[in-house]
Amino acid sequence: LDGISLTAEPGMNFVLEQRVESGLTWEAEFSPAGVRLISEGVVKTADGRVVKQFTFQATEKGTHLIALVESQDPSAARPVSKNRQAIRTAKYTVDVG
């Protein structure tokens, strides 16, 4: 889940997604200087997988980093620590040119 690179043009939308597991959730961490989060949501794919999709828009030329961080879902039925710890992190490098 580490080191994925992609290229986008300013104004272009792109989607990042990660598989959702029970009791866990994904959140996006990024600097708003070069990309903007347009939407996010959980969807079921045609093959039956449940994924969280993040739709971003490239806004400024340059190299920008996005991390999708998996942690315990605060809305899960089981008790959750107030200090949520990352379980997995998927890192993306977006080159906007």
N, C-alpha and C positions, 0 to 999 in steps of 0.2 A: 504493500500500500504506500510506497514511497517513491517520490521523484518522477511524477508524470508531468510532461511538458506539452503545451499546446500553443498554437498561434492564433491570434484574432486581429481583426481590423477595428479601429475606433468605430463605435456605434453598433458593432456586431454583438449579438446575444449568443451565449453558449451555456450548456447544461452540464453540471457535474452531478453524479449520483453515487450513492453507497447503499448497500443492502442493509435493511433494518432487521435487527434481531429483537426478540421479545424482551421488554423491560429496558431497552437501550434506545438512545436517540443520537442524531448527528447534528452538530452546529457548525456554522461556517465562521472562520476567523480570517480577516483580511483587512488591509488598509483601504479605505474608501478613496484613496488618491488616484487609483487607476482603473478600478472596477466597481460596479454598483450591483448590489443584490436586488434583482427585480422581483423574484418570488421564490418560495420554497414550499414543499409539500410532500406528503407520502403518497405514493401511487403503487398500484399492482401492475406488473408488467404482463405482457402477453403470455409469457412462459410461467406465470404464477408467482414470481418473486415479488417481495415487497421492498421497495427502495425509497429513499428520501432523495428528492431531486432539488437542486439549487440552480436557478436560472440567473445568470449574471450578464451584465452588459459591460463591454470594454469601453472605457471612457477617455483614457489618456495613453499616449504612446509611452513605451517603456516596458520593463520587466516587472511583473507583479506576482506576489506570492499569495496563495490561498491555501488554508489548511481546513480540512473537514475533520472535526474532532468528535469521536464517539464517546459517550458517557452514559451513566444511568439516567433513565427518563424520570424526571421529577413527578410526572403524573402516574407513574407505575404504582400498582397496588401495594407492592412490598415497601418496607421502610427504606428510606434513602438518606445517606449522609448529607448534611448541609454542604460539606466540602466535596463537590463532585470532582472525581478524578478521571482524567482521560484514560480510556481503555485502549483505543487505537487512534492513530492520526494518519490521514491520507494527505500528502502534500502535493500541490500542483504549482507549476511555474507557468505563467501566462505571458507570452511575448506579444505585446500589442504594437503593431508597426504601421 
